[in-house]
Amino acid sequence: MAQRGPRFTPGWRRLGAPARRAPVPVRRKVLVVGSGGREHALAARLLESESVGAVIVAPGNAGTARTPPWAGDKTLSNAQGQPLEIARREAVDLVVIGPEAPLTAGLADELARAGFAVFGPSESAARLEGSKAFMKDLCARHGLPTARHEVVRDERELEARVRSFAAPPVVKADGLCAGKGVVVAETHEEALGAARHMLSGQAFGDAGRVVVLEERLLGAELSIHAIVDGERFMLLPAAQDHKRLADGDQGPNTGGMGTYAPAPLATPALVQRIEREIFAKAVQGMASEGTPFRGTLFAGLMVTPAGDPTLLEFNVRFGDPETQVLMLSLAGDLGDALASAAAGKLDASALTVRAEHALCVVLAAPGYPGSPRTGDPIDGLEQAEKVPGVRVFHAGTRLEGDRVVTAGGRVLGVAARANSLAVARARAYDAVGAIHFEGMQHRSDIAYRALGAS
């Protein structure tokens, strides 16, 4: 049951006039843009909204190609083509843009000019993720706590800038690199090599031709999302992601191998500081500069040993796999919440947060994150979804006839909800045990920071 007590109510801050619930069409049709686990989770949760009658996902995956049995008279389907073309053809009431690439390319602007309600930031506001240098400059202008940094555009400046850090700096490509543009260097020489590789264009093309060097911070990472309408925002439960491929945070960085929420690290006092010192300043700062942010603002944070929150990065969309646990954590009408934010009139009362815990385990293809193999049949999906509290969200999957096969690096997100984190983890791993595809990779220690290794 959803609760409204202070521990579980989403933190939100009125930055302007109080939000009023805007009238919305009954049983709206929603277009979700994207093809990953995030989009499957959003589509499934939107279908549970009283205000939503149909969800179309473009291009979608095997999971979004079929209406789930619990949806009643509602429909979930895939569509091919350009989002604007689909929105016009289907006469949709709301477009929700999942991935960062179309946002930074201006898709929200294109759809808005055509008269569609869009949940997702403009191209100018999406620079918060599209350019790490822009994000760092915004932090400096508006006083957000973040690590010391240097922006390098010319290799001739590189060595002096790297050596200016007492400890080896973190090296970040300025642009979008699908979550792979960060090198946590152990030596100054490693940092120099990584930065040169990026600046040359060999690593990430134009996305790496500007490099941000950042002071390496110690502590625990935390992910917090906010639904933002340009002036007001509502915080969602704090989550902790697991970026490394293997147990114990070993192996290469990935797009994320699992997550859980709420994270015990996020005490009410800490969340209040994050709300005040990071989200409020960012939302106010963007609005004051003429680029109001509407959409999901996702802060990757480091909480230092002293308990201070420091901003590592902003993303301008829901995270993946964070979305999978957030969608299991929310009660209420997600369609109304996103539509009201898109209209600039956030209705924070549309959502509440369940007094439960959620956990997601990512199943990846062999060869991920380097060169994942695709085309392997997946077995056990129906059995996995029979485990109480479990939802299996598709990411890198496709249909070959009636058979689901792998089609990407991160293949599935096996998520579970329960009254305790330990039970949610046990349920998720029970479901993982039912699924098989050749070479399947997954971590066995999701939530080890809160529960210890299994």
C-alpha positions in Angstrom: 0.0 0.0 0.0 1.3 3.5 -0.8 2.1 5.6 2.2 2.4 9.3 2.6 4.5 9.4 5.8 7.6 11.5 5.8 9.9 8.6 5.2 8.3 7.5 2.0 6.8 10.7 0.5 8.9 12.0 -2.4 10.9 15.0 -1.5 10.0 18.0 -3.5 10.5 21.7 -3.3 8.3 24.5 -4.6 10.4 26.9 -6.5 7.5 29.0 -7.8 3.8 29.0 -7.3 2.3 25.8 -5.9 1.5 23.2 -8.5 -2.1 22.6 -9.4 -3.2 19.4 -11.1 -3.9 20.3 -14.8 -6.9 18.7 -16.6 -5.7 15.8 -18.8 -7.4 13.6 -21.3 -8.8 10.4 -19.9 -7.1 7.2 -21.1 -4.4 9.1 -23.0 -2.2 7.4 -25.6 1.5 7.7 -24.7 4.5 7.2 -27.0 7.7 6.1 -25.3 10.9 6.6 -27.4 13.6 4.0 -26.9 14.4 0.3 -27.0 16.0 -0.6 -23.6 15.1 -1.8 -20.2 14.3 1.7 -19.1 11.7 2.0 -21.8 10.1 -1.3 -21.0 9.9 -0.4 -17.3 8.4 3.1 -18.2 5.9 1.5 -20.6 4.8 -1.1 -18.1 4.4 1.4 -15.3 2.5 3.8 -17.6 0.0 1.0 -18.4 -0.8 0.8 -14.7 -1.8 4.5 -14.7 -5.5 5.1 -14.6 -5.1 8.0 -17.1 -3.3 5.9 -19.7 -5.2 3.6 -22.2 -2.4 2.7 -24.6 1.4 2.8 -24.8 3.4 2.6 -28.0 7.2 2.1 -27.8 9.5 3.1 -30.7 11.3 1.0 -31.7 10.9 -1.1 -28.5 12.1 -4.7 -27.9 10.6 -8.1 -27.5 9.2 -7.2 -24.1 7.3 -4.1 -25.4 6.0 -6.0 -28.4 3.2 -7.7 -26.5 0.5 -6.4 -24.1 1.1 -8.1 -20.6 -1.7 -10.3 -19.3 -2.4 -8.0 -16.3 -3.1 -4.9 -18.6 -6.8 -5.7 -19.1 -8.3 -3.7 -22.0 -5.1 -1.5 -22.4 -2.6 -2.1 -25.1 1.2 -2.1 -25.4 2.8 -2.3 -28.8 5.9 -1.4 -30.8 6.2 1.0 -33.8 8.9 1.6 -36.3 9.8 4.9 -37.9 10.6 8.5 -36.8 9.0 9.6 -33.5 7.4 12.6 -35.0 5.9 10.5 -37.8 4.6 8.0 -35.3 3.2 10.7 -33.0 1.2 12.2 -35.8 0.0 8.9 -37.2 -1.1 7.6 -33.8 -2.4 11.0 -32.5 -0.6 10.5 -29.2 -1.4 12.7 -26.2 2.1 12.5 -24.6 5.6 11.6 -25.7 8.2 10.3 -23.2 11.7 10.3 -24.5 13.9 7.6 -22.9 17.5 7.8 -24.1 19.9 10.8 -23.9 21.0 10.8 -27.6 17.7 12.0 -29.1 17.3 14.5 -26.3 20.7 16.1 -26.9 19.9 16.1 -30.7 16.8 18.2 -30.1 13.9 15.6 -30.4 11.9 17.3 -27.7 12.1 20.6 -29.5 11.0 19.0 -32.8 8.0 17.4 -31.2 7.0 20.5 -29.2 7.1 22.6 -32.3 4.6 20.1 -33.9 2.3 20.6 -31.0 2.9 17.5 -28.9 3.2 17.4 -25.1 6.7 16.1 -24.4 8.3 14.8 -21.2 12.0 15.4 -21.8 14.3 18.5 -21.9 15.0 20.8 -24.8 18.3 20.5 -26.7 19.7 23.5 -24.8 18.8 22.1 -21.4 20.0 18.6 -22.4 23.5 20.0 -22.4 23.6 19.1 -18.7 24.4 15.6 -19.9 25.6 16.3 -23.5 28.6 18.3 -22.3 30.4 17.6 -19.0 32.2 21.0 -19.4 28.8 22.8 -19.6 27.6 21.0 -16.5 30.8 21.9 -14.6 30.5 25.5 -15.6 26.9 25.6 -14.5 28.0 24.2 -11.1 30.6 27.0 -10.8 28.1 29.7 -11.8 25.4 28.6 -9.3 27.4 27.1 -6.4 26.7 23.4 -6.7 29.2 21.2 -4.8 31.3 19.3 -7.3 34.9 18.1 -7.6 37.7 20.4 -8.9 38.1 20.0 -12.7 40.1 21.1 -15.7 38.8 21.2 -19.3 41.3 20.3 -21.9 40.9 20.9 -25.7 44.5 20.9 -26.8 46.9 18.0 -26.2 49.7 20.5 -25.8 48.0 21.6 -22.5 47.4 18.1 -21.3 50.4 17.0 -19.3 50.6 20.2 -17.3 46.9 20.0 -16.5 47.1 16.3 -15.5 50.2 16.9 -13.3 48.4 19.8 -11.5 46.3 17.1 -9.7 48.1 15.7 -6.6 46.4 12.3 -7.2 45.7 10.9 -10.6 42.5 12.6 -12.0 39.4 10.9 -13.4 39.3 11.4 -17.2 36.0 12.1 -18.8 35.1 12.6 -22.4 33.0 15.7 -22.7 30.2 14.3 -24.9 28.0 11.2 -24.9 29.7 7.8 -24.9 27.0 5.4 -23.9 28.2 5.3 -20.3 31.8 4.3 -21.3 33.5 7.7 -21.5 35.0 7.7 -18.0 38.5 6.3 -17.0 39.3 6.2 -13.3 43.0 6.3 -13.6 45.4 4.8 -11.0 48.4 6.7 -12.1 49.1 10.0 -13.8 50.5 8.1 -16.8 47.3 6.2 -17.2 45.3 9.4 -17.1 47.6 10.9 -19.7 47.2 7.9 -22.0 43.4 7.8 -21.6 43.1 11.6 -22.3 45.3 11.4 -25.3 43.3 8.5 -26.7 40.1 10.6 -26.3 41.5 13.8 -27.6 42.8 12.1 -30.8 39.2 11.0 -31.6 40.2 7.3 -31.6 38.3 6.5 -28.5 34.9 8.2 -28.9 35.1 10.3 -32.0 34.1 13.9 -31.6 32.6 13.2 -28.2 36.1 12.8 -26.8 37.8 15.7 -28.5 37.2 17.8 -25.3 38.3 16.1 -22.1 37.3 16.9 -18.5 39.9 16.1 -15.9 38.3 15.7 -12.4 39.6 15.3 -8.9 39.0 11.7 -7.8 36.6 11.6 -4.8 36.4 8.9 -2.2 33.1 7.7 -0.7 29.9 6.0 -1.7 27.9 6.7 -4.9 24.3 7.5 -4.9 21.7 8.1 -7.7 18.8 10.4 -7.2 16.2 11.3 -9.8 13.8 14.2 -9.9 10.8 14.9 -12.1 11.0 18.6 -13.1 8.6 21.0 -14.7 11.0 23.9 -15.3 10.5 25.5 -11.8 9.3 22.8 -9.4 10.6 19.3 -8.9 9.8 16.1 -7.1 12.6 13.7 -5.8 12.2 10.0 -6.3 13.7 7.4 -4.0 17.5 7.2 -3.9 19.1 4.2 -5.5 22.6 2.6 -5.7 23.9 1.3 -9.0 26.6 -1.3 -9.6 28.7 -0.2 -12.5 31.4 -2.8 -12.6 30.9 -6.0 -14.5 31.8 -8.5 -11.8 31.2 -9.2 -8.1 33.0 -7.0 -5.6 33.1 -4.1 -8.1 35.7 -5.8 -10.2 36.1 -5.8 -14.0 35.3 -3.1 -16.5 32.8 -0.3 -16.2 29.4 -1.0 -17.8 26.1 0.8 -18.2 25.0 -0.8 -14.9 24.7 -4.4 -13.7 22.0 -3.9 -11.1 20.6 -1.5 -8.6 18.3 -1.3 -5.5 16.2 1.3 -3.8 15.7 2.9 -1.4 19.4 3.2 -0.5 20.0 3.3 3.3 22.8 5.8 2.7 20.2 8.4 1.8 19.0 9.5 5.2 16.3 12.2 5.4 18.9 14.8 6.4 21.2 13.9 3.5 18.3 14.0 1.0 17.3 17.4 2.3 20.8 18.7 1.7 20.9 17.2 -1.8 17.5 18.7 -2.5 18.6 22.2 -1.3 22.3 22.3 -2.4 22.1 20.4 -5.8 18.6 20.1 -7.3 17.2 23.4 -6.3 20.3 25.3 -7.4 20.4 23.5 -10.7 16.7 23.9 -11.5 16.8 27.6 -10.5 20.0 28.1 -12.3 18.8 26.7 -15.6 15.6 28.7 -15.4 17.5 31.9 -14.6 19.7 31.4 -17.7 16.7 31.0 -20.0 16.9 27.2 -20.5 14.3 25.8 -18.1 14.6 22.1 -17.5 11.5 19.9 -18.0 11.9 16.2 -17.7 13.9 13.8 -15.5 17.0 15.2 -13.9 19.2 12.4 -12.6 22.1 13.2 -10.3 25.1 10.9 -9.9 26.5 11.8 -6.5 29.4 10.9 -4.3 28.8 11.0 -0.5 32.2 11.6 1.1 33.3 9.8 4.3 32.3 13.1 6.1 28.8 12.7 4.8 28.9 15.5 2.3 27.1 15.1 -1.1 29.1 16.1 -4.1 27.8 16.1 -7.7 29.6 13.8 -10.1 27.3 14.2 -13.1 23.9 15.1 -14.3 21.9 12.9 -16.7 18.8 14.3 -18.4 16.7 11.2 -18.4 15.8 8.2 -16.3 18.7 5.9 -15.5 19.1 2.3 -16.6 18.8 0.1 -14.5 17.6 2.6 -11.9 14.3 3.0 -13.7 13.5 -0.6 -13.2 13.5 -0.3 -9.4 12.0 3.2 -9.4 9.0 2.0 -11.4 8.4 -0.8 -8.9 8.7 1.7 -6.0 6.1 4.2 -7.2 2.3 4.1 -6.6 -0.2 6.4 -8.3 -0.6 7.8 -11.8 2.7 8.1 -13.6 1.0 9.3 -16.7 -0.5 12.3 -14.8 2.8 13.1 -13.2 4.8 13.2 -16.4 2.1 15.0 -18.4 1.8 17.7 -15.7 5.5 18.2 -15.7 5.6 18.4 -19.5 2.9 21.2 -19.2 5.0 23.1 -16.6 2.5 22.4 -13.9 3.9 19.5 -11.9 1.3 17.6 -9.9 3.3 16.1 -7.1 0.2 14.4 -5.6 -0.1 12.1 -8.6 2.6 9.8 -7.2 3.5 8.3 -3.9 6.3 6.0 -2.9 5.6 2.5 -1.6 6.8 1.4 1.8 8.7 -1.4 0.1 12.1 -2.2 -1.4 13.0 -3.0 -5.0 16.1 -4.6 -6.5 17.1 -5.3 -10.1 19.7 -7.8 -11.5 21.0 -7.2 -15.0 21.6 -10.2 -17.2 24.2 -9.5 -19.9 25.3 -11.2 -23.1 28.7 -13.0 -23.4 31.4 -10.5 -24.5 29.7 -7.5 -22.8 30.7 -4.7 -22.4 33.2 -5.0 -25.2 31.8 -7.0 -28.1 28.5 -8.7 -27.0 27.3 -11.8 -28.9 23.7 -11.7 -30.0 21.1 -14.1 -31.4 21.1 -16.6 -28.5 17.6 -18.0 -27.6 16.4 -17.1 -24.1 14.6 -19.7 -22.0 12.7 -19.5 -18.7 11.1 -16.1 -19.0 7.6 -17.3 -18.1 8.9 -19.3 -15.1 10.9 -16.3 -13.8 7.8 -14.1 -13.9 5.9 -16.5 -11.7 8.1 -15.6 -8.7 6.1 -13.4 -6.4 6.9 -9.7 -6.8 9.0 -10.1 -9.9 8.9 -8.3 -13.2 11.4 -9.1 -16.0 12.2 -6.0 -18.1 13.6 -6.6 -21.6 16.5 -4.5 -22.9 18.7 -6.2 -25.6 16.0 -8.6 -26.9 14.1 -9.2 -30.2 11.6 -11.6 -31.5 12.4 -14.3 -34.0 9.0 -15.7 -34.8 7.7 -16.6 -31.3 11.2 -17.0 -29.8 12.9 -14.3 -27.7 16.6 -14.0 -28.5 19.4 -11.7 -27.3 20.0 -8.5 -29.3 22.3 -6.4 -27.2 24.8 -6.2 -24.4 22.5 -5.8 -21.4 19.7 -8.3 -22.2 17.3 -8.4 -19.3 16.6 -6.7 -16.0 15.2 -9.0 -13.4 13.5 -6.8 -10.8 11.6 -7.7 -7.6 9.7 -5.8 -4.9 9.2 -6.9 -1.3 8.7 -5.6 2.2 12.4 -6.0 2.9 15.5 -5.6 0.8 16.7 -9.1 1.7 13.4 -10.7 0.4 13.5 -8.5 -2.7 17.0 -9.8 -3.4 16.1 -13.4 -2.8 13.1 -13.1 -5.2 15.1 -11.5 -7.9 17.8 -14.2 -7.8 15.2 -16.9 -7.7 13.9 -15.5 -10.9 17.4 -15.2 -12.4 17.9 -18.9 -11.7 15.0 -19.7 -13.9 16.4 -17.9 -17.0 19.0 -19.2 -19.3 20.8 -18.1 -22.5 24.3 -19.2 -23.7 27.1 -17.3 -21.9 24.8 -15.3 -19.6 26.6 -12.9 -17.3 25.3 -11.4 -14.1 26.5 -10.2 -10.7 25.6 -12.3 -7.6 26.1 -9.5 -5.1 23.6 -6.7 -5.9 22.9 -4.6 -2.8 26.1 -6.0 -1.1 26.7 -2.5 0.4 23.4 -2.8 2.3 23.2 -6.5 2.9 26.7 -7.9 2.4 27.6 -10.4 -0.3 25.2 -13.3 -0.8 
